[in-house]
């Protein structure tokens, strides 16, 4: 009887030790997976440089005045503490019209606003020097790429954003009238000249 109790106690100790080791292994394996899932879900929030905001419809009446054009903008934010050299980085719409940053450094924890119209570049505001609206009011995507052409971030709105979520793509139609889309002639073409 005494031998049975000693044997049972020994078995319980072995099972407890085995359970503790198994729990440790499972915990070690589960932690990196959980961290990876967390980073994947919230990667944009922790990304270094992101498109943080877009004003794709100027609040002014669409007169194509420089003031109105400059009230259409995209904001780029550097979430890191270090300065990022944006020289050669590009910001483009869905049709591939592209603005290129020249000799610009974005300080850590800072934001630069990329305006559509003309103006003098500062640390907080840069200008595409355009005479027509860039961003489609109803559906478009702003895409930021680094100086090697690698994708950094994008921001979508409207019909294209919903279609991309479903894995579809539909062409957009741009028109120069007030209740249509942005810029360009009546045939749906925009002035693609960028400086």
Residue pairs with C-beta under 8 A, 6 or more apart in sequence:
39 46
44 50
44 153
46 79
47 79
47 152
47 153
48 78
48 79
48 80
48 84
49 76
49 77
49 78
49 79
49 80
49 84
49 86
49 106
49 144
49 152
49 153
50 76
50 77
50 79
50 144
50 152
50 153
51 74
51 75
51 76
51 77
51 142
51 144
51 153
51 154
51 155
52 75
52 76
52 77
52 111
53 74
53 75
54 73
54 74
54 75
54 135
54 142
54 155
54 157
55 71
55 72
55 73
55 74
56 72
56 135
56 136
56 137
56 140
56 142
56 157
57 72
57 135
57 137
58 68
58 69
58 71
58 72
58 133
59 71
60 67
60 68
60 71
61 68
62 68
62 133
62 178
64 131
64 132
64 133
64 183
66 117
66 118
66 119
67 117
68 117
69 115
69 116
69 117
69 118
69 130
69 131
69 132
69 133
70 115
70 116
70 117
70 118
70 119
70 127
71 115
72 115
72 116
72 117
72 133
72 134
72 135
73 113
73 114
73 115
73 116
74 91
74 113
74 114
74 135
74 142
74 155
75 111
75 112
75 113
75 114
76 86
76 91
76 106
76 111
76 112
76 114
76 144
77 110
77 111
78 84
78 106
78 107
78 108
78 109
78 110
78 111
79 109
80 108
80 109
81 108
81 109
82 108
83 105
83 106
83 107
83 108
84 105
84 106
84 108
85 104
85 105
86 101
86 104
86 105
86 106
86 112
87 101
87 102
87 103
87 104
87 105
87 147
88 100
88 101
88 102
88 146
88 147
89 100
89 101
89 144
89 145
89 146
89 147
89 152
90 98
90 99
90 100
90 101
90 144
90 145
90 149
91 98
91 99
91 101
91 114
91 142
91 143
91 144
92 98
92 99
92 142
92 143
92 145
93 134
93 135
93 136
93 140
93 141
93 142
93 143
94 136
94 140
94 141
94 160
94 172
95 190
95 192
97 134
97 190
97 192
97 194
98 194
99 114
99 128
99 134
99 194
100 194
101 126
104 112
104 121
104 126
106 112
107 123
110 123
110 124
111 124
112 123
112 124
112 125
112 126
113 124
113 125
113 126
114 126
114 127
114 128
115 125
115 126
115 127
115 128
116 127
116 128
116 130
116 133
116 134
116 135
117 127
117 128
117 129
117 130
117 131
118 127
118 129
118 130
118 131
119 125
119 127
119 129
120 127
121 127
128 134
128 194
128 195
129 194
129 195
130 191
130 193
130 194
130 195
131 191
132 182
132 183
132 184
132 190
132 191
133 182
133 183
134 182
134 183
134 190
135 142
135 182
136 158
136 172
136 174
136 181
136 182
137 158
137 181
137 182
138 158
138 159
138 172
138 181
139 156
139 157
139 158
139 159
139 160
139 161
139 172
140 156
140 157
140 158
140 160
140 172
141 154
141 155
141 156
141 157
141 160
141 161
141 164
142 154
142 155
142 156
143 151
143 153
143 154
144 151
144 152
144 153
144 154
145 151
145 152
146 152
156 164
159 170
159 172
160 169
160 170
160 172
163 169
163 170
172 181
173 180
173 181
173 188
174 180
174 181
174 182
174 183
174 184
174 188
174 189
174 190
175 181
175 184
175 186
175 188
176 182
176 183
176 184
176 185
176 186
177 186
182 190
183 190
183 191
184 190
184 191
